[in-house]
Amino acid sequence: MIIYKKTYSAKERLLALKLADEIKNRAASERLGIKLDTLYSWISKAKNGKT
């Protein structure tokens, strides 16, 4: 069984962060089909100045 890992562009991550800021994290992850843990990771990296 092969599991493919989805990669997101910097633009996609930025748009997801903006949406999460507007409608909250869980709603944004559900709307975009992104795991909540992935979104939390992006938020943490953004707060620390990493991309």
PyMOL commands that set and color helices and strands:
alter all, ss='L'
color gray80, all
select helices_A, chain A and resi 10-23+25-32+36-47
alter helices_A, ss='H'
color red, helices_A
deselect
rebuild
show_as cartoon
